[in-house]
Amino acid sequence: MVRQFRWMLPFFAVVLGALVVASAVQTDPAPALHGRGLIVLIALVGYLGGLGWGIVHRTRLQDPPTGWRLLAVIGACALALAIVQPDGAGTLALFITLGVACSRLEPRRAIPGFTIGIVAATALHKLVGPEDTTWGDLVIADASAIIFFYLGYIGRQFRIGQDRAERMVEELEAGREAQAAAIALRERGRTAREMHDVLAHSLSALAVQLEGTRLLARSTGADPAVVEAVERSHRLAKDGLEEARRAIDALRGGDMPGPDGLSALADAFEEQTGVPILLRTEGAPRELPPDARLAIYRTAQEALTNVRRHAAAERVELRLRYAADGTWLTVQDHGRRAVNGSAEAGLGYGLTGMRERAELLEGRLAAAPTDDGFRVELYLPQGR
C-alpha cells in the first residue's frame, strides 16, 4: 500500500507538469527568448526542473533545508507563471504547490496555513486574472488545491506509519540480538565453569603431583635425565594450566590473547626447546577484531607445539605481516623433515581446528612440508 502510494505523487506531478507546459505554450505570452515570453520560459524551466529534481532524487519536501528550498523554487516559478499568464495553468500550479506544502506541516499548522494561503491565492487570481474569470473557475482551482492537500496529508500519514513500523522492526531485531547475545553469554559461562571444574582442576592436581615427584627424585638421587624430564613435564603442566585459565577468562569476557603475545610464545619455546626462533613483524600494526587476534595467537601456539613434538628443528621463523589485503602469519621450521613424515601426519586436530577457525573468519590456513622442514601459514582478510 505504501509503495503504491509513493508512485501516486510522482504520477500526478508528471501530469501536472504536462498540463502546465501545454497551457503555457498555448497562452499569450508564449515562452520566448525576449520580453515577457522570456519570463514565462524561465519560470516554466524552473518549475519543471524543480519537479524533475524532486522526482529523480526522491526529495522529501519536509526535510530541511533541501526540501523546503526546492518547494520555494517551485512555488516562486508557479507564482511567476500565474502573474505573467493569469489565464494559463500557472494559477492551478500555484494552488497545487500550496496544497502540497501545507500537507507537510503538523495538522495544527497545516489547516490554518492552507486556509490563509488559498484565500490569498484566490484573491491574487481574481486581481490579476482575466476579467471574465468566474467564481466557478476559482472553485475548480481551489478544489484542485484541496485534492492535492488531501493526497499529501494522506501520504504524510502513511510515511509516519511506515517510519514507526520500521523503528518497531529495528527494536525487535535489536531485542532478538540482545537475547541471542545473552544466550551465548550464558553458554560461554557454562562452558567456562565446566573447563574450570574439569580441566583446570586436573591440571592443577597434575602440577602438584609432578612437583612432588620432582622433589622426591632429587632427594633420592634419581638419574639426572629423569629429574630433567620431570621438571620439563612440570613446566608444561604449569603452562597448560595457565593457558586453561586464559581460555576460561576469555570465555567469561576477559581480554583474549593476540599478536602482542607472540613474543612471549617465542621466548617460552626457545627456553623449553633450546631451538633459536626468529620473530619478525612486517608492515604497520593495526587493531584487529578479537576473533582475528585469538586466531593468530592460537595458530602460532599450535604450530610451535607441533614443532616441539614432531620435528627435529634447528631453527624456527615466526613472521607476522600486516599487508593491505589482510594479515599473514607464517611459522616455519628448518632442519630435518618432520619426524612423522607426511604433510600433516601426527598433527592431530589442532591445525584442523585452526583451519576451521580461519574459514569462519573468511580466511585460510595452509600447512605443508618444505625442502628442509614444515610451514604453517594463516591468512585473514582485511577487516577480519
C-alpha positions in Angstrom: 0.0 0.0 0.0 2.8 2.4 1.0 4.8 1.5 -2.1 1.8 2.1 -4.3 1.2 5.5 -2.8 4.8 6.5 -3.4 4.2 6.4 -7.1 0.9 8.4 -6.9 2.6 11.8 -6.3 5.2 11.4 -9.0 2.5 10.4 -11.4 0.4 13.4 -10.6 3.5 15.6 -10.7 4.2 14.4 -14.3 0.6 15.0 -15.3 0.7 18.5 -13.7 3.9 19.3 -15.5 2.5 18.3 -18.8 -0.6 20.3 -18.2 1.4 23.4 -17.3 3.6 23.1 -20.4 0.6 22.6 -22.7 -1.2 25.6 -21.2 1.9 27.8 -21.2 2.6 27.1 -24.9 -1.0 27.9 -26.0 -1.4 31.0 -23.8 -0.2 34.6 -24.5 2.5 35.5 -23.9 4.0 32.2 -25.0 7.5 31.1 -24.0 10.1 33.1 -25.9 13.7 34.4 -25.7 12.7 38.0 -25.3 10.2 40.2 -23.4 7.5 38.7 -21.2 7.9 35.4 -23.0 11.4 35.1 -21.6 9.9 35.4 -18.1 7.4 32.6 -18.9 10.3 30.4 -20.3 12.5 30.9 -17.2 9.6 30.2 -14.9 8.5 27.2 -16.8 12.0 25.7 -16.9 12.5 26.4 -13.2 9.1 24.8 -12.4 9.7 21.7 -14.4 13.3 21.5 -13.2 12.2 21.6 -9.6 9.6 18.9 -10.2 12.1 16.7 -12.0 14.7 17.1 -9.3 12.2 16.1 -6.6 11.1 13.0 -8.5 14.5 11.8 -9.5 16.1 12.3 -6.1 13.0 11.3 -4.2 13.4 14.5 -2.1 11.1 14.7 0.9 9.8 18.2 0.8 9.6 18.4 4.6 13.3 17.6 5.0 15.2 20.8 5.9 16.8 22.6 4.2 16.8 20.9 0.7 13.1 20.0 0.7 11.8 23.5 1.6 14.2 25.2 -0.7 13.0 23.1 -3.6 9.4 23.8 -2.7 10.2 27.5 -2.5 11.7 27.4 -6.1 8.6 25.5 -7.4 6.2 27.9 -5.7 8.1 31.0 -6.9 8.0 29.7 -10.5 4.3 28.9 -10.3 3.6 32.4 -8.9 5.6 34.0 -11.7 3.5 31.9 -14.3 0.3 32.9 -12.5 1.2 36.6 -12.7 2.6 36.7 -16.3 0.0 34.3 -17.7 -3.1 34.9 -15.5 -5.4 32.9 -17.7 -2.9 30.0 -18.0 -2.2 27.0 -15.8 0.1 28.9 -13.5 -2.6 29.6 -11.0 -3.5 25.9 -10.9 0.2 25.1 -10.3 0.4 27.7 -7.6 -2.7 26.3 -5.8 -1.4 22.7 -6.0 2.0 23.7 -4.7 0.3 25.4 -1.8 -1.6 22.3 -1.0 1.4 20.0 -1.1 3.4 22.5 1.0 0.8 22.7 3.7 0.3 19.0 3.8 3.9 18.7 5.1 3.2 20.6 8.2 1.7 19.4 11.5 -2.1 19.2 11.4 -2.5 22.2 13.8 -0.4 24.3 11.4 -1.3 22.7 8.1 -5.1 23.5 8.1 -4.8 27.2 9.1 -1.8 27.7 6.8 -3.6 26.1 3.9 -6.8 28.2 4.5 -4.8 31.5 4.6 -2.8 30.5 1.6 -5.7 29.5 -0.6 -7.6 32.7 0.3 -4.6 34.8 -0.7 -4.0 32.9 -3.9 -7.7 33.2 -4.8 -7.6 36.9 -4.2 -4.5 37.2 -6.3 -6.0 35.2 -9.1 -9.1 37.4 -9.0 -7.0 40.6 -9.2 -4.5 39.7 -11.9 -6.7 37.2 -13.8 -8.8 37.9 -16.8 -11.9 40.0 -16.4 -14.1 37.1 -17.4 -12.9 34.9 -14.7 -15.9 33.4 -12.9 -16.2 32.2 -9.3 -16.8 28.7 -10.8 -13.2 28.8 -12.3 -11.9 29.8 -8.9 -13.8 27.0 -7.1 -12.3 24.5 -9.6 -8.8 25.7 -8.9 -9.5 25.7 -5.1 -10.8 22.1 -5.4 -7.6 21.0 -7.2 -5.6 22.5 -4.4 -7.7 20.8 -1.8 -7.3 17.4 -3.5 -3.5 17.7 -3.6 -3.5 18.9 0.0 -5.5 15.8 1.0 -3.3 13.5 -1.0 -0.2 15.0 0.5 -1.6 14.7 4.0 -2.5 11.0 3.5 1.0 10.4 2.1 2.4 12.1 5.2 0.4 9.8 7.5 1.5 6.7 5.6 5.1 7.8 5.8 4.8 8.4 9.6 3.2 5.0 10.0 5.9 3.4 7.9 8.7 5.1 9.9 7.0 3.9 13.1 6.8 0.3 11.8 10.5 0.4 10.7 11.5 1.6 14.1 9.5 -1.2 15.7 11.2 -3.7 13.4 14.6 -2.3 14.3 13.8 -2.5 18.0 12.5 -6.1 17.6 15.7 -7.1 15.8 17.8 -5.4 18.5 15.9 -7.3 21.1 16.5 -10.6 19.3 20.2 -9.8 19.0 20.3 -8.9 22.7 18.5 -12.2 23.6 20.9 -14.2 21.4 23.9 -12.4 23.0 22.5 -13.2 26.4 22.1 -16.9 25.5 25.6 -17.1 24.1 26.9 -15.4 27.2 25.2 -17.9 29.4 26.5 -20.8 27.3 30.0 -19.4 27.5 29.7 -19.1 31.2 28.6 -22.7 31.5 31.5 -23.9 29.3 33.9 -21.8 31.4 32.6 -23.4 34.6 33.0 -26.9 33.0 36.5 -26.2 31.9 37.4 -24.8 35.4 35.9 -27.7 37.2 37.4 -30.4 35.0 40.4 -29.2 33.1 41.8 -26.6 35.4 41.4 -28.8 38.5 43.0 -31.8 36.7 46.0 -29.7 35.5 46.4 -28.2 39.0 46.5 -31.7 40.5 48.9 -32.9 37.9 51.2 -29.9 38.5 51.2 -30.6 42.2 52.0 -34.3 41.7 54.8 -33.5 39.3 56.3 -31.0 41.8 56.2 -33.7 44.5 57.7 -36.2 42.1 60.5 -33.8 41.2 61.4 -33.2 44.8 61.3 -36.9 45.5 63.5 -37.7 42.5 66.1 -35.1 43.7 66.1 -36.3 47.3 66.5 -40.0 46.3 69.4 -39.3 43.9 67.5 -40.3 40.8 69.1 -40.2 37.3 69.6 -36.5 36.3 67.8 -37.3 33.0 64.8 -38.4 34.9 64.9 -35.3 37.1 65.2 -33.1 34.0 62.2 -34.9 32.3 60.1 -34.5 35.4 61.0 -30.8 35.6 60.1 -30.3 31.9 56.8 -32.1 32.4 56.1 -29.9 35.4 56.8 -26.7 33.3 54.5 -28.0 30.6 51.8 -28.7 33.1 52.1 -25.2 34.5 52.0 -23.7 31.0 48.9 -25.8 30.2 47.2 -24.6 33.4 48.0 -21.0 32.6 46.5 -21.5 29.1 43.4 -23.1 30.5 43.0 -20.1 32.9 43.3 -17.7 29.9 40.7 -19.7 27.9 38.4 -19.6 30.9 38.9 -15.9 31.3 38.3 -15.3 27.5 35.0 -17.3 27.8 34.0 -15.1 30.6 34.5 -12.0 28.6 38.1 -11.2 29.5 40.8 -10.0 27.1 41.8 -12.7 24.7 45.4 -13.2 23.7 46.5 -11.8 20.3 49.6 -10.8 18.3 51.1 -9.0 21.3 51.5 -12.4 22.9 53.7 -13.8 20.1 56.9 -12.6 21.7 56.2 -14.4 25.0 55.3 -17.6 23.0 58.7 -17.3 21.1 60.6 -16.8 24.3 58.9 -19.8 26.0 59.5 -22.0 23.0 63.2 -21.1 22.8 63.6 -21.6 26.6 61.9 -25.0 26.6 63.5 -26.5 23.5 66.8 -24.7 23.1 65.9 -24.1 19.4 66.6 -20.5 18.3 63.5 -18.7 17.0 63.4 -15.5 14.9 60.3 -13.3 15.4 59.6 -10.7 12.7 56.8 -8.2 12.3 56.3 -6.5 9.0 54.1 -3.7 8.0 52.2 -1.2 10.2 50.5 -3.0 13.1 46.7 -2.3 13.3 43.9 -3.1 15.6 42.3 -6.5 14.8 38.9 -7.9 15.9 39.0 -10.2 19.0 38.4 -13.3 16.9 41.2 -12.5 14.5 43.6 -11.7 17.4 42.8 -15.0 19.0 43.1 -16.9 15.7 46.6 -15.5 15.1 47.7 -16.4 18.7 46.3 -19.9 18.7 47.7 -20.7 15.3 51.2 -19.7 16.3 50.8 -21.6 19.6 49.6 -24.8 17.9 52.3 -24.6 15.2 55.1 -24.2 17.7 53.7 -27.0 19.8 53.8 -29.2 16.7 57.4 -28.2 16.0 58.3 -29.2 19.6 56.5 -32.6 19.3 57.0 -33.7 15.7 60.1 -32.0 14.3 63.8 -32.0 14.8 64.2 -28.3 14.0 67.5 -26.4 14.1 65.8 -23.0 13.9 62.3 -21.6 13.6 60.9 -18.5 11.9 57.8 -16.8 13.2 56.7 -13.9 11.0 53.6 -11.6 11.3 52.9 -9.4 8.2 50.3 -6.7 8.0 49.5 -6.2 4.3 47.0 -4.1 2.5 44.7 -7.0 1.8 44.9 -8.6 5.2 47.1 -10.1 7.9 49.6 -13.0 7.4 51.1 -15.3 10.0 53.9 -17.8 9.0 55.5 -20.3 11.2 58.3 -22.3 9.5 60.9 -24.7 11.0 64.2 -25.5 9.4 66.2 -28.7 9.9 65.4 -32.3 9.3 62.0 -33.3 7.8 59.1 -33.9 10.1 59.6 -36.9 12.3 56.2 -38.4 11.2 56.9 -37.9 7.5 53.8 -36.9 5.6 52.4 -33.4 5.2 50.2 -33.3 8.3 50.9 -36.7 9.9 50.8 -36.6 13.6 49.4 -33.1 13.8 46.2 -34.3 15.4 43.2 -32.0 15.4 45.0 -28.8 16.4 45.6 -27.4 13.0 42.3 -28.8 11.8 40.6 -26.6 14.4 42.8 -23.6 13.4 41.8 -24.2 9.7 38.1 -24.2 10.7 38.6 -21.0 12.7 40.3 -19.3 9.7 37.4 -20.3 7.4 34.9 -18.9 9.8 36.8 -15.6 9.5 36.7 -15.9 5.7 40.5 -16.6 5.7 42.5 -19.7 5.0 45.2 -21.8 6.7 47.8 -23.9 4.8 50.2 -26.5 6.3 52.7 -28.2 4.1 56.3 -29.6 4.2 59.2 -27.6 2.7 62.6 -28.7 1.5 64.1 -28.5 5.0 61.1 -28.5 7.4 57.5 -27.6 7.7 55.5 -24.4 7.2 52.1 -23.2 8.6 50.6 -20.1 7.0 47.5 -18.3 8.2 45.8 -15.5 6.1 43.0 -13.3 7.5 41.4 -10.7 5.1 41.3 -7.1 5.9 38.5 -6.2 8.3 38.7 -9.7 9.9 
